[in-house]
Amino acid sequence: MSGLRISVMVLAAIIIAGFLGYTMIQEINAFRSLKIELVDASITRIGLTSCDLSLKLRLTNPVRHDTPLLWIDSYSIYINENYVGAGKLPPVKVPASSTIYETTTISMEYAKIAGGLAEAIMRGEVKITIKGELKAKILFNLIPASTTFNTTYHIH
């Protein structure tokens, strides 16, 4: 009888370990496959010393498993290679085989964006780049994971 109990316990441990391993591999795959793209940018407020820039991000999960909870503590924003500010993305999940859109707004001081705007006038285009680190916790929020990203949007 005790041999049967041990066999059942070993089988249960193997099933649980298999489930945890499968879940971890699927979450890692969804996290690594996620595509982040800047798809729109617009000025939403113009003040005396600053303006607000609204950025629309498209997050696409091409795999058949939901992403773990994702977030960005801080990303840097550049206009024509000139740093203009930073933003963040609150926690979000991207369902399997789907796309979601997240909009974030940053306030930019005119003094910081002067170089980028001068270059935009000379070039005739505005290039907005976002660089940051995407973070997540895999396997029931136990294992931290991160990856860098870089996306650019052109306004002609």
N, C-alpha and C positions, 0 to 999 in steps of 0.2 A: 504494500500500500504506500509506503513512504517513497518507493522508487517511482510510482505513478505521480505522486505529488511533485517530486523533483522534475520529472519529465514535463509536467504541465507548467511548472514555473519557468523552466528553461524555454519552452515553446512560447509562453507569454512574453518573456524577455526578448526573444528573437523577433516576435511580431511587433512589439513596441519599438525596438531599436530600428527595425525596418521602416516603420511608419515615420519615426523621427528623421531618419536618414533621407527618405523620399521627400518629406516636407522641406527639409533644409535644402536639398538639391534643387527642388522646384522654385523655392523662394530666391535662392542665389541666381538661378537662371533668369527669373523674371526681373530681378534687380539689375543684373548685368546687361540684359537686353533692352531695358527701358531707353527710349529716345526722348531727349528734351530739345525742343526747338522754340526759338523766339519767333512768333508769327505776326506780331503787331506791336506797335509802339505809338503812343500819342501823348501830346501835352494836354493835361486835364485841368490845370490851373496855372494862371500867370499872375505873379505878384510883383511887388516892387524890387525885392532882392532875390527871389527864388521862384521856381516853377515846379509843378508836379509832373512827373513822367509816369504814365501807365504802361506797363509791359504785360503782354499776353503770352503765356507759355503754353505750348502743346506738349503733353506727356503721353507718349504712345507705348503701350505694352503689347508687343507682338506675340507673346507666348500664351499658352493655355492655362496659366496659373496666375492668380492675383499677385501683385507685388506685396511685399511687407509694407508696413507704415514707413513712408519716406518723408524727409524734410531737408531743408537747406538752411543752416544757421546764418550764413552770410554769403552773398555772392557779390562780385565786383562788376560795375557797369562802366563801359568805356564808350565814348563817342569819338569816332575816328581816331582810335588808339589813345585817347586822353581820358584818364580816370575822372569820373564825375560823381561817383557815389556807390552806395552799397544797398542791398535789399535782402530780404529773406523770404522763404516759402514755408508756411505752416505745414504741419503733418497732413499727409494725404495718402490714400491708397489708390492704385490704378487697377481696376478689374481686369481679368483675363481677356486677351484679344480685344482691347478697347483703347480709346483715346479720351483724355479729359483735358480741359482747359483751366488754367489758373491765372488770375490777373493779380498783379502786385503793383503797388505804386510807391515811388520814391520821390522825395523832395530834393531838388538840386539847386544849389546856390549858383547864381549867374557867374560869379568869379571863377568857379570850378569848371564851368562849361565853355568859357570864352575861347580857349584854344581849339576845342573840338568844333565849335561853331565857325570859327575863322577858317579852319581847314575845310569844313563842309561847304562854305560859300565858294572857296577856290575850286574845289573838286566838282561841285554841283551835285553832290550826294552826301547822305548821312549814313554812316555805318555804325550801328549799335551792337556792341559785343557784351555778352554776359559770360563771366568765368566764375566757377564756384566748385563746391564739393557737396555732392548728394550723399546723404546719410540715411541709414536704416538700421533696424535691429532684426536679425534673422532668427528663426526658430523660436517662436513665442517670446520675442523680445529678449532673448538671452545672449545672442552673438552680435556685436556691432559690426557694421560693414560700411564702407564708403568708397566713392569713386569720384573722380573729377569730371567736369563737363565744361564745354565751351560751345556757345551758339551765337550766331551773328544774323542780324536783320539789316537789310539795305533799304533806304528810302531814296528814290531818285527824283 
